[in-house]
Amino acid sequence: MQRLSTEGFSMTKQRRTFTAEMKAKIALEALKGDRPLSEIASEFGVHPNQVTTWKGQLLMNAGEAFGARRGQTEKDWEEEKQRLFAKIGQLEYENSWVKKKLGLKD
């Protein structure tokens, strides 16, 4: 009996990942309604259910592109940055204090 070699073959399939831009492109194509979802899915190599999911996500989150949340995220980012800078300053101070107490030089 002859054995088949599995050398060079992988039993697991690598998962593909799509960028946000690619998902948006596929979802926008589905929103146009010019072609069936199955045709769009086969063109981009995804399952039709995935196209439907991305289309729904696009519709649900479309308002965020024009809403006030963009400003809030920038404000939140600035607050977080200030908090982190304050923490860095505190840690540098504590570090120098410990070095001084231990008699270590900078």
MODELLER restraints for C-alpha pairs under 7 A, 6 or more apart:
rsr = mdl.restraints
at = mdl.atoms
rsr.add(forms.Gaussian(group=physical.xy_distance, feature=features.Distance(at['CA:23:A'], at['CA:54:A']), mean=6.49, stdev=0.5))
rsr.add(forms.Gaussian(group=physical.xy_distance, feature=features.Distance(at['CA:26:A'], at['CA:51:A']), mean=6.83, stdev=0.5))
rsr.add(forms.Gaussian(group=physical.xy_distance, feature=features.Distance(at['CA:27:A'], at['CA:51:A']), mean=6.28, stdev=0.5))
rsr.add(forms.Gaussian(group=physical.xy_distance, feature=features.Distance(at['CA:27:A'], at['CA:54:A']), mean=5.50, stdev=0.5))
rsr.add(forms.Gaussian(group=physical.xy_distance, feature=features.Distance(at['CA:27:A'], at['CA:55:A']), mean=4.42, stdev=0.5))
rsr.add(forms.Gaussian(group=physical.xy_distance, feature=features.Distance(at['CA:27:A'], at['CA:58:A']), mean=6.75, stdev=0.5))
rsr.add(forms.Gaussian(group=physical.xy_distance, feature=features.Distance(at['CA:30:A'], at['CA:37:A']), mean=6.33, stdev=0.5))
rsr.add(forms.Gaussian(group=physical.xy_distance, feature=features.Distance(at['CA:30:A'], at['CA:55:A']), mean=6.61, stdev=0.5))
rsr.add(forms.Gaussian(group=physical.xy_distance, feature=features.Distance(at['CA:31:A'], at['CA:55:A']), mean=6.75, stdev=0.5))
rsr.add(forms.Gaussian(group=physical.xy_distance, feature=features.Distance(at['CA:37:A'], at['CA:48:A']), mean=5.83, stdev=0.5))
rsr.add(forms.Gaussian(group=physical.xy_distance, feature=features.Distance(at['CA:37:A'], at['CA:51:A']), mean=6.99, stdev=0.5))
rsr.add(forms.Gaussian(group=physical.xy_distance, feature=features.Distance(at['CA:38:A'], at['CA:48:A']), mean=5.39, stdev=0.5))
rsr.add(forms.Gaussian(group=physical.xy_distance, feature=features.Distance(at['CA:41:A'], at['CA:47:A']), mean=5.64, stdev=0.5))
rsr.add(forms.Gaussian(group=physical.xy_distance, feature=features.Distance(at['CA:41:A'], at['CA:48:A']), mean=5.14, stdev=0.5))
rsr.add(forms.Gaussian(group=physical.xy_distance, feature=features.Distance(at['CA:41:A'], at['CA:51:A']), mean=6.44, stdev=0.5))
rsr.add(forms.Gaussian(group=physical.xy_distance, feature=features.Distance(at['CA:99:A'], at['CA:105:A']), mean=6.85, stdev=0.5))
